[in-house]
Amino acid sequence: MRSFLLASGGALVLAAAIVISLLPVEDATRVITDTPDYCNQLYHQASTEAQKTPITLAPEVDTLIERGREMCHAGQIRGGIIRLRRALMLMHLPPPVAGR
């Protein structure tokens, strides 16, 4: 009887995990840490990495970094973080393959 209870408890946990994994994510850019310090940390990371960015991405990345910094300083922390994360994501994309 005890092993049956353990097995059915495991099945419930598995079923719950499956249901949770199927739930829609509201926003892929959800911000978990939304403090001014984190915003400034992202700004410094993005601006440092931007110096190594290929020229093809530089205008868009620079705009995102500058707008993110402005928003962080204006108290719009979530918007600033989203833009800074986007800039970092663009910088980490693989370079485009020639001829494609």
C-alpha positions as CSV (number, residue, x, y, z in Angstrom):
1,M,0.0,0.0,0.0
2,R,2.8,2.4,0.9
3,S,4.6,1.9,-2.5
4,F,1.2,2.6,-4.2
5,L,0.9,5.9,-2.4
6,L,4.5,6.9,-3.2
7,A,3.9,6.0,-6.9
8,S,0.7,8.0,-7.1
9,G,2.4,10.9,-5.3
10,G,5.2,10.9,-7.9
11,A,2.6,10.8,-10.7
12,L,0.9,13.9,-9.2
13,V,4.2,15.8,-9.1
14,L,4.9,14.8,-12.7
15,A,1.4,15.9,-13.8
16,A,1.8,19.2,-12.0
17,A,5.2,19.8,-13.7
18,I,3.7,19.1,-17.1
19,V,0.8,21.4,-16.5
20,I,3.0,24.2,-15.3
21,S,5.4,23.8,-18.3
22,L,2.4,24.2,-20.7
23,L,1.2,27.5,-19.2
24,P,1.8,30.4,-21.5
25,V,4.6,32.8,-20.5
26,E,3.2,36.4,-20.4
27,D,6.3,38.2,-21.5
28,A,9.7,36.7,-22.5
29,T,11.4,39.8,-21.2
30,R,9.9,39.5,-17.7
31,V,12.1,41.4,-15.2
32,I,12.7,39.7,-11.9
33,T,15.3,42.1,-10.3
34,D,14.1,45.7,-10.9
35,T,16.3,47.8,-8.8
36,P,18.3,50.9,-9.8
37,D,21.5,49.2,-8.9
38,Y,20.8,46.3,-11.2
39,C,19.8,48.7,-14.0
40,N,23.2,50.5,-13.5
41,Q,25.0,47.2,-13.5
42,L,23.4,46.2,-16.8
43,Y,24.3,49.6,-18.2
44,H,28.0,49.2,-17.4
45,Q,28.0,45.7,-18.7
46,A,26.3,46.6,-21.9
47,S,28.4,49.7,-22.5
48,T,31.6,47.7,-21.9
49,E,30.6,45.0,-24.3
50,A,29.4,47.5,-26.9
51,Q,33.0,48.5,-27.5
52,K,33.5,45.0,-28.9
53,T,30.3,45.0,-31.0
54,P,30.5,44.5,-34.8
55,I,29.8,47.8,-36.7
56,T,26.6,46.3,-38.3
57,L,24.9,46.2,-34.9
58,A,26.5,49.3,-33.3
59,P,23.7,51.9,-34.1
60,E,20.9,49.8,-32.8
61,V,22.8,48.6,-29.8
62,D,24.1,52.1,-28.9
63,T,20.5,53.4,-29.1
64,L,19.2,50.7,-26.8
65,I,22.0,51.3,-24.3
66,E,21.5,55.0,-24.3
67,R,17.7,54.8,-24.0
68,G,18.1,52.2,-21.3
69,R,20.5,54.4,-19.3
70,E,18.1,57.4,-19.7
71,M,15.1,55.3,-18.5
72,C,17.1,54.0,-15.5
73,H,18.0,57.5,-14.4
74,A,14.5,58.7,-14.9
75,G,13.2,56.0,-12.6
76,Q,11.7,53.8,-15.3
77,I,13.7,50.9,-14.2
78,R,11.8,48.1,-15.9
79,G,11.9,49.8,-19.3
80,G,15.6,50.5,-18.9
81,I,16.4,47.0,-17.9
82,I,14.4,45.6,-20.9
83,R,16.3,47.8,-23.3
84,L,19.7,47.0,-21.8
85,R,19.0,43.3,-21.9
86,R,17.9,43.6,-25.5
87,A,21.2,45.3,-26.3
88,L,23.2,42.5,-24.6
89,M,21.2,39.9,-26.4
90,L,21.9,41.5,-29.8
91,M,25.6,41.6,-29.0
92,H,25.6,37.9,-28.1
93,L,24.0,36.8,-31.3
94,P,26.3,34.9,-33.7
95,P,27.6,37.0,-36.5
96,P,25.7,36.8,-39.8
97,V,27.1,34.3,-42.3
98,A,28.3,35.9,-45.6
99,G,26.1,35.0,-48.6
100,R,22.9,34.4,-46.6
